[in-house]
């Protein structure tokens, strides 16, 4: 089991956190840079190279870099609202991810706003973004 799967499992709690669960699969796609399925890398700012680094770049492009950096650092995690996530990912990508999760977009964004900060925090235990190669699923 790679660090990504382990982190997602602990964030979502046991079997619900498996990368085979809808939310686990989406978090894996976002943090691992997967290009699979309907989770495209379109939206405000684009994903660049994808993965955790791409996610941080998207937050930076949306004017929320300080929020995402709080998740990476060793201090307290700042919260993110569903509306802020909507701005980061864009409507089309939110609709795609919500559809993949089998949820209405509002419910999906609400859950993602709860889980994403902890998932990023778990991926960066030393306050630094790990090398892409060490984040296997």
Secondary structure, DSSP 8 states (H G I E B T S, - for coil): --HHHHHHHHHHTGGGGSTTSHHHHHHHHHHHT---TT--S-STT--TT-HHHHHHHHHHHTT-HHHHHHHHSSS------HHHHHHHH-HHHHHHHHHHHTS-HHHHHHHHHHHHHHHHHHH-TTSS---GGG---
